[in-house]
């Protein structure tokens, strides 16, 4: 009797099938820790923002009754989103509904749960996982009358570099992009890839909802890149800690 090949034993791991690998790539992750911690972060953001003195500048008219009837895409850098949900609610009240784009990872689940504290829905996905599904979900949200909020350098950077997905979405749906700029009188900056900013309690925060930007559909790569750079420059113009030498 020949010896049995060790790879044939009952305990040998089996290679995942193509279908299993595809499920792993496209799954949405959300464990209990992400749910609890994300909800806690949301309440810290909400209570912390309640102490702040907001100066909100509505250049686009989004907070005016009937001033901007169609859905819009909000663009803000990843390290700025601590204060934006409260500022947006202060400006728009309950007159508008919005969803945010968050990654399909557990980190994305925490962000989604934190934003749910403010009444935001979430579309889950990123360029590395569920990108197509996320794009379809955002198109559906816009079609159903929801605003969409995206951090174009998230979820992992590089910081202040505008990924092209938002430009594609704006061009395909003919939806205006509203840049949101946030400046802080006094804040902590964390040692993370984006230098995430947390304003100190009772400090002043200046939030600008800037003039809308439209993106013309184009099939030419050079024209598309020019549009991406134009919107990136507009969003970078509101940053108070931009270091051109540190940009890729």
N, C-alpha and C positions, 0 to 999 in steps of 0.2 A: 504494500500500500504506500503510495507516495505521500510525502508530507504536504499538509494543507498550506496554501499561500496565506501569509498573515493578512493580506489585504482582503481575504474572503471571510475573515472571522466576523461573528455577529457584532463585535464591539468596534469594528473599524468604521471611522467616519465616512460618510458617503458625500461625494461631490454634489453641491447644490445643482439642481436642474436649471435650465435657462429661465423657466417660468418663475422659480424661486428667487433667482437673482434679480429678475425684473421686479418682483414684488418688493424686495428689499430696497431697490433703488427708488421706488415710487411710494413707499409707505409713508404715512403721516405719523410721527411719533408724538406721544403725549403720555408720560407716566404720572403717577400720583404726585411725585415731588414737584414736577413742572406745574401741575395744576395748583397745588397749595402755595408754592413759592411765587408763582406768577400772580396769583390773586393778591398775595401779601404785598408784592411790589406795586401793584396797581393802587392799593389803598395808601401805601407810603407816598406814591406820586400825588394822589388826590389830596391827602391831608397836608403834605408838604407844600403843594401849590396853593392851598387855601391861605397860607401865610404870606404869599408873595404879593408884591405891588406890580401889577401888570400895566404896561403901556402898550396898547394894541393899536396898530396902524393898519387900517383896512383900505389899502390902495386899490384893490380889485372890486370892492363893493359886495363881497360875498356875504357880509352881515346885514346888508340892506334888504328890506322886504321886496322881493321880486327883482332884486338887483342882479342876480345871476341865476336864472331859472334852470339852466341845464346842469347836469353833473360835471364835476371837474376832477382833475388829478392833482393832489397836493404833493409837492416835492420838498423834502427837508433832509438834511444830513443826519445820519444815524445817531450821532452823539448829541443831537438837539431835542430828541423826542420826549424828554422828561416833562417839560412844561407845556408842550403843544396841545395835548388833549384838553387840558383845562382852559387854555387860551381860546381854543376853537369853540368849546362849549360856551364860554363867556361871550364870544362874538356872535355865534349862530344860534345859541339856545337849542331848542328842539325843532327848529325849522328845517334842518337838513339831517340826512343820515349818511354814515360813512363806514367803509370797511378799510382795514389795513392789510398790507401784504406782509406776511411773516414766513420764515422758512419752515420746512417740514420737520425740522429737528426738534429735540426737546427744548432747546433754547428758544426756538420759534414758538413753541407751545407756551412758554412762560410769557413771551411778549403778547401773544394773543390773549391769554388770560388776564394780563395786566390791563390791556386796552378794553377788555370786556367790562371792567369796573366803570369805565366812562361811557359804556353803551356802544362801543365800536364792535362791528363784526370782523371776521378775519378770513382772508383767502390764504391758504397755506401752500408754499412752494418757493423755489429759488432757481437760479440758473443751474445749480448742481443737482437738484432733485425736484421732480414734478414741475419743471419749468413750463411745459406746454399746458398742463392742467391749470397752473396758476394763471397763465395768460388767458385761458378760456374763462376761468372764474372771474377775473377782473373785467373782462369784456361783458360778461353776463351781469355783473354788479352795476356797471355803468348803464347798460341797457335798461336795467330795472330801476334806475333813478338814484343810485347810491354814488356818492363821491368815493374816490379811491385815494388812499394815502400810502406813499411809497418812500422809503429811504434808499436813494439810488446808489449809495456806496455800501449798503448792507447786503448780507448779514456779516461779512467778514472783511470788507474793504477791497482795495486800499482806501484809506480815509480821503474824503473829498474828491474821489474819482467817480464820475458819473457813468454807471453801467448802462448799456444801450436799451435794456428791456423797456424802460419807461417811454423812451422815444418811439419805439415800435408800437407800443400800446396807444400813445397819443395820436400817432399818424394813422394807425389802422381804424381807430374809432372817431377820429376828428374831434378829440376832446382837448380843451385847453389845459395847460399845466400852470398851476399857481405855485410859484416858489414861496416857501416860508422861511424867513430869516429870524434867528433868535440871538439876542445879545444879553449878556449877564453883567450886572454891576458887581456882583460878588458871588463866587462859585467855587466848588471843588471840581477838579478834573482828575478822573480816575486813571490808573496806569493800565489801560486797556488799549487794544489796537486803534480805537477811534478817539481815545482820550475823552470818554463819556463825561458830560458836564451835568453836575447837580447843583442847582442854585442854593445858596445858603438861606435859611429861613429869614423871612421878613426883608429880604433884599428886593431890588427892583429888576424886572425883566422886561426887555423891549422885544415885542413880537411884531413882525411885519408880514402881512399877507399881501404879497407883491402883485404887480400888474400881470395879467394872464399872458402866457406865451403859447402860440399855436405852432404846430408842426405840419409842414406840407408833406403829403405822401410822396415818396420818391423811390425808384428802383435802383438808382445809381449809388454805389457805395461811397463815392467821394461826397456827394450831396448829403447823404445820410450822416456821415461823420461830421460834416460842417454843422448840421443841425444839433448833433449831440454836443459838440464843443460849444456851440452858442448857448445852449441851455445850461451846460456845466458852468460856463463863465458867469451866467446870470445868478446861479445859486451860490457860487463861490464869492460873489461880490458882497454878500451879506455876512461873511465869516470874519470874526475878529481875531483869529489865531492862525490864519493861513500862512504856511511857510513854503514858498515856491520851490525852495531847494530840496524839500523833503518829498515833493510829489514825484511819482514815477514818470 
